[in-house]
Amino acid sequence: MKAAIALCSSFLLLCCSGIVIHNSDAIVNSSIINPEGNTIETRITVPEGFVRIIADSLSFTSYLRNLALKPDGATVKLYSGEDKGWQHVHVAVVDMEIGTKDLQQCADACIRLRAEYLWKTKHYDAIHFNLTNGFRMDYSRWRDGYRLKVDGNKTWWEKSAEASSNYKTFRAYLDRVFMFAGTLSIANELKQVDMNDIQPGDVFVQGGSPGHAVIAVDIAVNNSTQEKIFMLAQSYMPAQEIHIIKNPNDESLSPWYSNQFEGSLETMEWTFPAMVLRRFE
């Protein structure tokens, strides 16, 4: 399924109603970027009047802010090792391997970041994701040596491996999730939240074939006006490195976005309809 979508991606980028392509390289407030920074927090500062929300060192917010970035100016690579065709949409690239198969696309990147955080903090039992057919795929079962079996739309667990909690086994679990989850499954699985309550880790998702999903990786607030601004990361199709995207609507804020918008949210490569902000539980 994903392979078929990837083969058609160039056509889809041109004809699907949700997809928008912005070609400007200038959509970023250069005063916000610190080229020497090697994490989201140190590379991308906040506009005047805003402060990052307080976060515990063990929180998902802290994990996302401290994601390692490739050097300033790095290109976004596809799973094949080639450059992504459109290099104008990002302001930074997350330094995280994505494998060599066309698996880690948009929804998968959101899944990946949440799962990596939970694995790193040893919250193993909290790692679970629904597949498109509704089957709940728990990492705890995978750790115990059970493997997903698929026959058409039927899925079940079968004990076929030794129990293991190492990272290699965890990554194999994620690749299997990526094969059978997507924007439709996370749109159904995640709970809807209000824009005024946006938090790091929340996901803008439009389920479909294709659909799209982006994840908020940081939040700052203006304590005088209570306006919140958020930063977005995405993968896309074909599978590609996770990258921080520019804001095509407000160069003075970019790459931050304001939560004070009405209707749809326009990003560099997609326009999300209203009421699509969701949260992992």
C-alpha positions, 0 to 999 in steps of 0.5 A: 500500500505505502509503496503504491502511494509512494510511486504516485506521490509526484502526481498526488502532490499536484492534484490532491485538494489538501496539498499546497506547495510553497516555493519561497526560500525566504519564509523564515525569520532569520533572527530566530535561527541560531546556526550554531545550535544543535537541538531544536531548543538551541537552534530555534529561539522564540520571537520577542515577547514569547517564552517557551512553556516550562517543561520537566526534564523527563517530559515529552516536551523536553524530549522534543526540544532536545531532538538533535539536529543536523548541521544548519543548511542540511538537506532532507534525505529520502529513505533511498539516500537521495535528496527530497525534491522540494528543499524549500519547506524546512528550516532544520532536519532532525538527526534520526535514521529513518531506515532504508525502506519507504515506511516512515512517512507522515503519520509514522513520524508522529508515531516514531517520536512518541514511541522513541520518547516512551522507549527512552523513558522505559514506559514500555507498556504505554507504547501501543498504536492502532493499525488501520483495521483497528487492531491494537499493536502493543509493544509489550507483546512484541517484546515478549516474542509475539509477532504480527500476522496478517491475512487480508484484513485479519491480524493476530499475534503469534509467538515466533521469537525470543523475548527481547527489549533491545533497541533493534527489536524495538525498531523492528516493531516500529517498522511493522507499525509503519506498514499498517498504520497511517493517517486514518488510524491515528485520526481515529485513535487520537482524541480531539483537543482545542487549539487553545490547549495545544501542547508539544506532541499534539498532532494535526492530522487529516486522515485519508489516502493520501492524508497528512499529519504534522506534530507540534514539537515546541510551544511558547506563550506570550504571557501578556496576551496568552497567545501561543505559538507552536513549531511543527515537524513532519515527514512526507512521502516518499519516506523522508527525514523528519524536518522542522517546517517553515510558516508560509503565512507569517514570515515574522514568526516563521518557523513558529505558527500562532494558535490564533487562526480561524478555519484551516491551517496552511503549512508548507505542503498541506492545508489542514481543515479546522478541528483536526488537532489531536493528542495521544492518550 
